[in-house]
Amino acid sequence: MISNRLVVVVLSSLLVWTSAKKFSVLRLKPSTKADVDFLHDLYMNDVKLDFWKSPTEPGKEVHVMVNDEAEENLLLSLDARNISHSVMIEDVKKYAFLYLFTHILYLSTRARNFLATPV
């Protein structure tokens, strides 16, 4: 059974997150050393970008989380340099909530089954 405390924590998180910005995760594919250097400079200096997979070499994927306000500028910079990009996760918040609730339901079912098992 889900505890009242857990429900309060989840609902409080919902209230905070609903006022937060939208975040996306982009998959970038630098094709040249200059592309990697550009992305590495962003990795080291742009605090608005959260690199999940850092730039290392041409041809290797780079994953970066960006809020909706910074995304447009990033995409313009990528397009100007012909750096291939696509969206991996369109809405991180939605994905995180889906993951959280799936696991809460899974754990609550396991707990219910465990408690219902005769000793």
Backbone torsions as a table, in degrees:
resi	resn	phi	psi	omega
1	MET	NA	138.9	-179.3
2	ILE	-75.5	130.2	-178.5
3	SER	-75.8	154.9	178.2
4	ASN	-62.4	-35.8	-179.3
5	ARG	-62.7	-42.1	179.6
6	LEU	-63.9	-41.2	178.8
7	VAL	-62.3	-42.4	178.9
8	VAL	-62.8	-43.2	179.4
9	VAL	-62.2	-46.1	-179.3
10	VAL	-63.8	-44.9	179.9
11	LEU	-65.8	-38.0	176.3
12	SER	-63.0	-41.8	178.1
13	SER	-62.7	-39.6	178.2
14	LEU	-59.8	-43.2	-179.6
15	LEU	-63.5	-42.0	179.5
16	VAL	-68.0	-45.5	-175.1
17	TRP	-70.5	-28.8	-179.2
18	THR	-67.5	-24.3	177.9
19	SER	-89.5	-6.8	-179.0
20	ALA	-77.7	164.0	177.6
21	LYS	-72.3	165.4	174.9
22	LYS	-85.0	134.9	177.9
23	PHE	-118.8	140.6	176.6
24	SER	-124.2	157.4	172.8
25	VAL	-114.6	126.0	-179.2
26	LEU	-106.4	144.8	174.0
27	ARG	-103.7	119.2	-179.6
28	LEU	-111.7	148.8	178.0
29	LYS	-134.1	91.7	178.1
30	PRO	-68.8	138.4	-177.4
31	SER	-107.5	-12.2	-179.7
32	THR	-131.4	166.9	176.4
33	LYS	-62.6	-36.5	178.0
34	ALA	-63.0	-38.7	176.5
35	ASP	-62.6	-45.3	179.7
36	VAL	-62.3	-43.2	179.4
37	ASP	-62.4	-42.0	177.6
38	PHE	-61.1	-47.8	-179.7
39	LEU	-66.5	-36.3	178.4
40	HIS	-65.0	-37.5	176.2
41	ASP	-62.4	-42.9	175.6
42	LEU	-62.5	-43.1	179.6
43	TYR	-56.7	-41.7	-176.4
44	MET	-82.0	-26.7	-168.2
45	ASN	-121.8	-19.7	-175.3
46	ASP	-96.8	104.9	-176.3
47	VAL	-74.6	-10.4	179.0
48	LYS	-82.8	-9.0	-179.0
49	LEU	-108.8	137.2	178.4
50	ASP	-115.9	102.2	-177.9
51	PHE	-78.9	120.0	176.5
52	TRP	-88.1	-29.1	176.7
53	LYS	-139.0	112.4	-170.8
54	SER	-77.1	159.6	178.7
55	PRO	-72.8	130.2	-178.5
56	THR	-126.0	-46.4	-178.6
57	GLU	-157.9	159.0	179.0
58	PRO	-57.2	140.1	178.2
59	GLY	89.4	-15.8	179.2
60	LYS	-91.6	136.1	-179.3
61	GLU	-64.4	148.0	173.6
62	VAL	-124.4	134.1	178.9
63	HIS	-116.3	131.2	-177.9
64	VAL	-140.1	132.9	175.3
65	MET	-94.9	135.7	-175.9
66	VAL	-142.3	143.6	176.7
67	ASN	-80.9	164.3	-173.9
68	ASP	-63.1	-26.9	179.6
69	GLU	-72.3	-38.3	-177.9
70	ALA	-87.3	-17.1	-174.9
71	GLU	-61.7	-42.3	-177.2
72	GLU	-61.1	-45.2	178.9
73	ASN	-63.6	-40.8	179.0
74	LEU	-62.9	-46.3	-179.2
75	LEU	-62.5	-38.3	176.8
76	LEU	-62.8	-42.1	178.6
77	SER	-65.3	-41.1	179.5
78	LEU	-65.5	-44.5	179.7
79	ASP	-63.7	-39.0	179.7
80	ALA	-63.3	-28.2	-179.8
81	ARG	-101.3	5.8	-178.8
82	ASN	55.8	38.8	176.2
83	ILE	-88.9	121.6	-179.0
84	SER	-62.9	137.6	179.5
85	HIS	-150.3	152.8	174.9
86	SER	-151.4	165.6	-179.2
87	VAL	-90.8	124.2	175.1
88	MET	-87.5	-50.3	179.3
89	ILE	-129.8	117.4	-175.6
90	GLU	-72.9	-39.3	-178.1
91	ASP	-138.7	100.8	-176.0
92	VAL	-61.3	-39.0	-179.0
93	LYS	-60.3	-47.4	180.0
94	LYS	-62.5	-43.2	178.7
95	TYR	-62.4	-43.1	-179.2
96	ALA	-65.1	-41.8	178.8
97	PHE	-65.5	-41.0	177.6
98	LEU	-60.0	-45.3	178.3
99	TYR	-61.8	-46.8	-178.7
100	LEU	-60.9	-50.3	-177.1
101	PHE	-68.1	-34.6	175.7
102	THR	-60.0	-44.0	-179.2
103	HIS	-73.0	-34.3	175.6
104	ILE	-62.8	-45.1	179.1
105	LEU	-64.0	-41.7	178.4
106	TYR	-61.1	-47.8	-178.6
107	LEU	-66.9	-38.0	-180.0
108	SER	-68.0	-36.0	176.5
109	THR	-66.2	-43.4	178.0
110	ARG	-62.0	-42.0	-179.7
111	ALA	-65.3	-42.3	179.3
112	ARG	-62.4	-43.9	179.1
113	ASN	-65.3	-38.8	179.3
114	PHE	-65.0	-44.6	-178.6
115	LEU	-69.8	-26.6	-179.4
116	ALA	-82.8	-11.7	-179.2
117	THR	-75.4	124.9	178.9
118	PRO	-68.1	146.2	-178.6
119	VAL	-88.2	NA	NA
